[in-house]
């Protein structure tokens, strides 16, 4: 349990639908990271959050952070995963129930009248999103590699080059 009254400097925000095959990668890696954080004492400077999809309210979760890492499954990234820096961008997703990370950053910018913290998207290569399907073996392997990358701190080192 976190005894801090203020948010951790880093927020890892995963999202995806556990009932849609490889779309469960976000919630699955969240469970792995939470278990690792509890058992190892690592990731003390990280808050973890997960949801089915990004919403306008997630802009508030970005406040008082030094860095944000969004994690999602995707079919158009390289294997096993891809890390990219995000910029605030108002796109059509702000009018739907699910938002893109760039659109969440744009909402943050609007409500706080300031630039959001540096934000990145780690997309884990996925393959099948059918309703009721389990996570595929190939996507699970990609998720395990992404998990190792995150807990090793390599992603933080790569963004502070």
DRENPA-3360 file (N, C-alpha, C; in nm, 2 decimals, always signed):
BEGIN
1 = XXXXXXXX = +0.08/-0.12/+0.00/+0.00/+0.00/+0.00/+0.09/+0.12/+0.00 ~ +0.05/+0.22/-0.07/+0.12/+0.35/-0.09/+0.09/+0.44/+0.03 ~ +0.19/+0.48/+0.11/+0.16/+0.57/+0.22/+0.18/+0.72/+0.18 ~ +0.22/+0.74/+0.05/+0.25/+0.88/+0.00/+0.12/+0.95/-0.01 ~ +0.12/+1.08/+0.01/+0.00/+1.16/-0.01/+0.00/+1.22/-0.15 ~ +0.11/+1.23/-0.21/+0.12/+1.29/-0.35/+0.14/+1.17/-0.45 ~ +0.11/+1.20/-0.57/+0.13/+1.09/-0.67/+0.28/+1.06/-0.69 ~ +0.31/+0.94/-0.73/+0.45/+0.90/-0.76/+0.49/+0.98/-0.89;
9 = XXXXXXXX = +0.62/+1.00/-0.90/+0.67/+1.08/-1.02/+0.63/+1.02/-1.15 ~ +0.63/+0.88/-1.16/+0.60/+0.81/-1.28/+0.46/+0.74/-1.27 ~ +0.38/+0.75/-1.38/+0.26/+0.68/-1.39/+0.27/+0.59/-1.51 ~ +0.24/+0.46/-1.48/+0.22/+0.36/-1.59/+0.07/+0.34/-1.60 ~ +0.02/+0.37/-1.71/-0.13/+0.35/-1.74/-0.15/+0.26/-1.85 ~ -0.20/+0.14/-1.81/-0.23/+0.03/-1.91/-0.38/+0.03/-1.94 ~ -0.41/-0.02/-2.06/-0.55/-0.02/-2.10/-0.57/-0.14/-2.20 ~ -0.70/-0.19/-2.20/-0.73/-0.29/-2.29/-0.85/-0.37/-2.23;
17 = XXXXXXXX = -0.91/-0.46/-2.32/-1.03/-0.53/-2.28/-0.99/-0.68/-2.26 ~ -1.00/-0.73/-2.13/-0.95/-0.87/-2.10/-1.04/-0.97/-2.18 ~ -1.15/-0.94/-2.23/-1.24/-1.03/-2.30/-1.22/-1.04/-2.45 ~ -1.12/-0.97/-2.50/-1.10/-0.96/-2.65/-0.96/-1.01/-2.69 ~ -0.92/-1.13/-2.65/-0.79/-1.19/-2.70/-0.67/-1.10/-2.66 ~ -0.59/-1.07/-2.75/-0.47/-1.00/-2.73/-0.49/-0.85/-2.67 ~ -0.61/-0.80/-2.68/-0.64/-0.67/-2.62/-0.62/-0.68/-2.47 ~ -0.61/-0.80/-2.41/-0.59/-0.82/-2.27/-0.45/-0.79/-2.23;
25 = XXXXXXXX = -0.36/-0.76/-2.32/-0.22/-0.74/-2.29/-0.20/-0.62/-2.19 ~ -0.27/-0.51/-2.20/-0.26/-0.40/-2.11/-0.30/-0.44/-1.97 ~ -0.42/-0.50/-1.94/-0.45/-0.54/-1.81/-0.36/-0.65/-1.76 ~ -0.31/-0.74/-1.85/-0.22/-0.85/-1.81/-0.09/-0.80/-1.76 ~ -0.03/-0.70/-1.83/+0.10/-0.65/-1.79/+0.08/-0.57/-1.66 ~ -0.03/-0.50/-1.65/-0.06/-0.43/-1.52/-0.05/-0.53/-1.40 ~ -0.12/-0.64/-1.42/-0.12/-0.74/-1.31/+0.03/-0.79/-1.28 ~ +0.10/-0.81/-1.38/+0.24/-0.85/-1.36/+0.32/-0.74/-1.29;
33 = XXXXXXXX = +0.31/-0.62/-1.34/+0.38/-0.51/-1.27/+0.34/-0.49/-1.13 ~ +0.21/-0.50/-1.10/+0.16/-0.48/-0.97/+0.21/-0.59/-0.87 ~ +0.21/-0.71/-0.92/+0.27/-0.82/-0.85/+0.42/-0.80/-0.82 ~ +0.49/-0.76/-0.92/+0.63/-0.74/-0.91/+0.66/-0.62/-0.81 ~ +0.58/-0.52/-0.82/+0.60/-0.41/-0.73/+0.58/-0.45/-0.58 ~ +0.47/-0.53/-0.56/+0.44/-0.58/-0.42/+0.54/-0.67/-0.37 ~ +0.59/-0.76/-0.45/+0.68/-0.87/-0.41/+0.83/-0.83/-0.40 ~ +0.87/-0.73/-0.48/+1.01/-0.69/-0.49/+1.05/-0.56/-0.42;
41 = XXXXXXXX = +0.95/-0.48/-0.41/+0.98/-0.34/-0.35/+1.03/-0.25/-0.46 ~ +1.05/-0.30/-0.58/+1.09/-0.22/-0.70/+0.97/-0.13/-0.74 ~ +1.00/-0.04/-0.82/+0.89/+0.05/-0.88/+0.83/+0.14/-0.77 ~ +0.91/+0.17/-0.67/+0.86/+0.26/-0.56/+0.81/+0.40/-0.61 ~ +0.88/+0.45/-0.72/+0.85/+0.58/-0.77/+0.75/+0.57/-0.88 ~ +0.67/+0.46/-0.89/+0.58/+0.44/-1.00/+0.44/+0.41/-0.94 ~ +0.34/+0.48/-0.99/+0.20/+0.44/-0.97/+0.15/+0.37/-1.09 ~ +0.07/+0.27/-1.06/+0.01/+0.18/-1.17/-0.14/+0.20/-1.18;
49 = XXXXXXXX = -0.19/+0.21/-1.30/-0.33/+0.23/-1.32/-0.37/+0.15/-1.44 ~ -0.49/+0.09/-1.44/-0.54/+0.02/-1.56/-0.69/+0.05/-1.58 ~ -0.73/+0.04/-1.71/-0.87/+0.06/-1.74/-0.90/-0.01/-1.87 ~ -1.03/-0.03/-1.90/-1.07/-0.09/-2.03/-1.02/+0.00/-2.15 ~ -1.04/+0.13/-2.13/-1.01/+0.23/-2.23/-0.98/+0.36/-2.17 ~ -0.91/+0.45/-2.24/-0.88/+0.58/-2.19/-1.00/+0.67/-2.20 ~ -1.02/+0.75/-2.10/-1.13/+0.84/-2.09/-1.08/+0.98/-2.06 ~ -1.17/+1.08/-2.08/-1.13/+1.22/-2.05/-1.08/+1.24/-1.91;
57 = XXXXXXXX = -1.14/+1.16/-1.81/-1.10/+1.17/-1.67/-0.96/+1.13/-1.65 ~ -0.90/+1.05/-1.73/-0.76/+1.01/-1.71/-0.66/+1.13/-1.72 ~ -0.70/+1.24/-1.78/-0.62/+1.36/-1.78/-0.58/+1.41/-1.64 ~ -0.67/+1.39/-1.55/-0.65/+1.43/-1.41/-0.54/+1.34/-1.35 ~ -0.53/+1.21/-1.39/-0.43/+1.12/-1.34/-0.29/+1.16/-1.37 ~ -0.28/+1.24/-1.48/-0.14/+1.29/-1.52/-0.09/+1.40/-1.44 ~ -0.17/+1.46/-1.36/-0.13/+1.58/-1.28/-0.02/+1.54/-1.18 ~ +0.08/+1.63/-1.16/+0.19/+1.62/-1.07/+0.28/+1.50/-1.10;
65 = XXXXXXXX = +0.29/+1.47/-1.22/+0.38/+1.36/-1.26/+0.50/+1.41/-1.34 ~ +0.61/+1.34/-1.34/+0.73/+1.37/-1.41/+0.73/+1.30/-1.55 ~ +0.66/+1.19/-1.55/+0.66/+1.10/-1.68/+0.55/+1.01/-1.67 ~ +0.49/+0.98/-1.79/+0.38/+0.89/-1.81/+0.42/+0.79/-1.91 ~ +0.38/+0.66/-1.88/+0.40/+0.55/-1.98/+0.26/+0.49/-2.00 ~ +0.21/+0.50/-2.12/+0.09/+0.43/-2.16/+0.13/+0.30/-2.22 ~ +0.05/+0.19/-2.19/+0.08/+0.06/-2.25/-0.05/+0.01/-2.31 ~ -0.04/-0.04/-2.43/-0.15/-0.09/-2.50/-0.10/-0.20/-2.60;
73 = XXXXXXXX = -0.20/-0.28/-2.65/-0.17/-0.38/-2.75/-0.19/-0.32/-2.89 ~ -0.12/-0.36/-2.99/-0.14/-0.31/-3.12/-0.09/-0.40/-3.23 ~ -0.16/-0.40/-3.34/-0.12/-0.49/-3.45/-0.03/-0.42/-3.55 ~ -0.01/-0.29/-3.54/+0.08/-0.23/-3.64/+0.21/-0.19/-3.60 ~ +0.26/-0.24/-3.48/+0.39/-0.21/-3.43/+0.49/-0.32/-3.46 ~ +0.61/-0.29/-3.44/+0.71/-0.40/-3.46/+0.71/-0.50/-3.34 ~ +0.76/-0.62/-3.37/+0.77/-0.71/-3.26/+0.90/-0.69/-3.18 ~ +0.91/-0.71/-3.05/+0.80/-0.75/-2.97/+0.72/-0.63/-2.92;
81 = XXXXXXXX = +0.77/-0.51/-2.92/+0.70/-0.39/-2.88/+0.77/-0.27/-2.93 ~ +0.71/-0.16/-2.92/+0.76/-0.03/-2.97/+0.73/+0.08/-2.87 ~ +0.83/+0.16/-2.85/+0.82/+0.28/-2.76/+0.83/+0.40/-2.84 ~ +0.73/+0.49/-2.82/+0.73/+0.62/-2.90/+0.69/+0.73/-2.80 ~ +0.75/+0.85/-2.83/+0.71/+0.96/-2.75/+0.58/+1.02/-2.80 ~ +0.50/+1.07/-2.71/+0.37/+1.12/-2.75/+0.37/+1.28/-2.74 ~ +0.29/+1.34/-2.82/+0.26/+1.48/-2.81/+0.11/+1.50/-2.80 ~ +0.07/+1.61/-2.73/-0.07/+1.64/-2.72/-0.13/+1.66/-2.86;
89 = XXXXXXXX = -0.24/+1.59/-2.89/-0.30/+1.61/-3.02/-0.45/+1.58/-3.01 ~ -0.53/+1.68/-3.04/-0.67/+1.67/-3.04/-0.71/+1.59/-3.16 ~ -0.76/+1.48/-3.15/-0.81/+1.40/-3.26/-0.96/+1.36/-3.24 ~ -1.01/+1.29/-3.33/-1.16/+1.26/-3.32/-1.19/+1.17/-3.20 ~ -1.09/+1.11/-3.14/-1.12/+1.02/-3.02/-1.18/+1.10/-2.90 ~ -1.16/+1.23/-2.89/-1.21/+1.30/-2.78/-1.36/+1.30/-2.77 ~ -1.43/+1.27/-2.89/-1.57/+1.27/-2.89/-1.63/+1.13/-2.87 ~ -1.55/+1.04/-2.85/-1.60/+0.90/-2.83/-1.58/+0.86/-2.69;
97 = XXXXXXXX = -1.62/+0.73/-2.66/-1.60/+0.68/-2.53/-1.45/+0.65/-2.50 ~ -1.38/+0.60/-2.60/-1.24/+0.57/-2.59/-1.15/+0.68/-2.65 ~ -1.05/+0.72/-2.58/-0.96/+0.82/-2.63/-0.82/+0.77/-2.66 ~ -0.75/+0.84/-2.75/-0.61/+0.80/-2.77/-0.53/+0.87/-2.66 ~ -0.41/+0.81/-2.64/-0.32/+0.88/-2.54/-0.29/+1.03/-2.57 ~ -0.27/+1.05/-2.70/-0.24/+1.19/-2.75/-0.36/+1.28/-2.72 ~ -0.48/+1.23/-2.73/-0.60/+1.31/-2.70/-0.61/+1.34/-2.55 ~ -0.57/+1.24/-2.46/-0.57/+1.26/-2.32/-0.47/+1.37/-2.28;
105 = XXXXXXXX = -0.36/+1.37/-2.35/-0.26/+1.47/-2.32/-0.31/+1.61/-2.36 ~ -0.39/+1.61/-2.47/-0.45/+1.74/-2.52/-0.55/+1.79/-2.42 ~ -0.63/+1.70/-2.36/-0.72/+1.74/-2.26/-0.65/+1.79/-2.13 ~ -0.54/+1.73/-2.10/-0.46/+1.77/-1.98/-0.41/+1.92/-2.01 ~ -0.36/+1.94/-2.13/-0.31/+2.07/-2.17/-0.42/+2.18/-2.16 ~ -0.54/+2.14/-2.20/-0.66/+2.24/-2.20/-0.70/+2.27/-2.05 ~ -0.71/+2.16/-1.97/-0.77/+2.19/-1.83/-0.66/+2.25/-1.74 ~ -0.53/+2.23/-1.77/-0.43/+2.28/-1.68/-0.36/+2.40/-1.74;
113 = XXXXXXXX = -0.39/+2.43/-1.86/-0.33/+2.55/-1.93/-0.18/+2.54/-1.92 ~ -0.12/+2.42/-1.94/+0.02/+2.40/-1.94/+0.05/+2.27/-2.02 ~ +0.18/+2.25/-2.05/+0.22/+2.13/-2.12/+0.21/+2.01/-2.03 ~ +0.17/+1.90/-2.08/+0.16/+1.77/-2.00/+0.30/+1.72/-1.97 ~ +0.32/+1.64/-1.87/+0.45/+1.58/-1.85/+0.49/+1.49/-1.97 ~ +0.62/+1.47/-1.99/+0.66/+1.38/-2.10/+0.59/+1.25/-2.09 ~ +0.54/+1.21/-2.21/+0.46/+1.09/-2.21/+0.50/+1.00/-2.33 ~ +0.49/+0.87/-2.31/+0.53/+0.77/-2.40/+0.43/+0.66/-2.42;
121 = XXXXXXXX = +0.43/+0.60/-2.53/+0.34/+0.48/-2.55/+0.42/+0.36/-2.58 ~ +0.40/+0.26/-2.50/+0.47/+0.13/-2.53/+0.36/+0.04/-2.59 ~ +0.37/+0.01/-2.71/+0.27/-0.07/-2.78/+0.33/-0.21/-2.79 ~ +0.26/-0.31/-2.74/+0.30/-0.45/-2.74/+0.24/-0.51/-2.87 ~ +0.32/-0.58/-2.95/+0.27/-0.64/-3.07/+0.16/-0.75/-3.04 ~ +0.04/-0.73/-3.10/-0.07/-0.83/-3.07/-0.11/-0.88/-3.21 ~ -0.20/-0.98/-3.20/-0.24/-1.05/-3.33/-0.39/-1.07/-3.34 ~ -0.45/-1.12/-3.23/-0.59/-1.16/-3.24/-0.67/-1.09/-3.14;
129 = XXXXXXXX = -0.79/-1.03/-3.18/-0.87/-0.95/-3.08/-1.01/-1.00/-3.08 ~ -1.03/-1.12/-3.11/-1.17/-1.18/-3.11/-1.23/-1.19/-2.97 ~ -1.36/-1.16/-2.97/-1.43/-1.17/-2.84/-1.42/-1.31/-2.78 ~ -1.38/-1.32/-2.66/-1.38/-1.45/-2.59/-1.25/-1.53/-2.62 ~ -1.16/-1.48/-2.70/-1.03/-1.55/-2.73/-0.94/-1.53/-2.61 ~ -0.85/-1.63/-2.59/-0.74/-1.61/-2.49/-0.63/-1.53/-2.55 ~ -0.54/-1.48/-2.47/-0.42/-1.41/-2.53/-0.34/-1.51/-2.60 ~ -0.30/-1.47/-2.72/-0.22/-1.57/-2.81/-0.08/-1.59/-2.75;
137 = XXXXXXXX = -0.02/-1.70/-2.78/+0.11/-1.74/-2.73/+0.22/-1.63/-2.78 ~ +0.21/-1.59/-2.90/+0.31/-1.49/-2.96/+0.29/-1.36/-2.88 ~ +0.17/-1.32/-2.86/+0.15/-1.19/-2.79/+0.20/-1.20/-2.64 ~ +0.18/-1.32/-2.58/+0.22/-1.34/-2.44/+0.38/-1.33/-2.44 ~ +0.45/-1.39/-2.54/+0.59/-1.37/-2.54/+0.63/-1.23/-2.56 ~ +0.56/-1.15/-2.64/+0.60/-1.01/-2.65/+0.57/-0.93/-2.52 ~ +0.46/-0.97/-2.45/+0.43/-0.90/-2.33/+0.54/-0.93/-2.22 ~ +0.59/-1.05/-2.22/+0.70/-1.09/-2.12/+0.82/-1.01/-2.15;
145 = XXXXXXXX = +0.85/-0.99/-2.28/+0.97/-0.91/-2.32/+0.95/-0.76/-2.28 ~ +0.83/-0.71/-2.30/+0.80/-0.57/-2.26/+0.81/-0.56/-2.10 ~ +0.76/-0.66/-2.03/+0.76/-0.65/-1.89/+0.91/-0.64/-1.84 ~ +1.00/-0.73/-1.90/+1.14/-0.72/-1.86/+1.20/-0.59/-1.89 ~ +1.16/-0.53/-2.00/+1.21/-0.40/-2.05/+1.17/-0.29/-1.94 ~ +1.05/-0.30/-1.90/+1.00/-0.20/-1.80/+1.06/-0.21/-1.67 ~ +1.07/-0.34/-1.61/+1.12/-0.35/-1.48/+1.27/-0.33/-1.47 ~ +1.34/-0.35/-1.59/+1.48/-0.33/-1.59/+1.52/-0.18/-1.59;
153 = XXXXXXXX = +1.42/-0.09/-1.61/+1.44/+0.05/-1.62/+1.49/+0.10/-1.75 ~ +1.51/+0.01/-1.85/+1.56/+0.05/-1.98/+1.48/+0.15/-2.05 ~ +1.35/+0.15/-2.03/+1.26/+0.25/-2.10/+1.29/+0.39/-2.04 ~ +1.31/+0.40/-1.91/+1.34/+0.53/-1.85/+1.48/+0.58/-1.90 ~ +1.58/+0.49/-1.91/+1.71/+0.53/-1.96/+1.70/+0.57/-2.10 ~ +1.62/+0.50/-2.19/+1.61/+0.54/-2.33/+1.55/+0.67/-2.35 ~ +1.46/+0.72/-2.26/+1.40/+0.85/-2.28/+1.48/+0.96/-2.22 ~ +1.57/+0.93/-2.13/+1.66/+1.03/-2.07/+1.80/+1.04/-2.14;
161 = X = +1.81/+0.98/-2.26/+1.94/+0.97/-2.33/+2.00/+1.11/-2.32;
% end
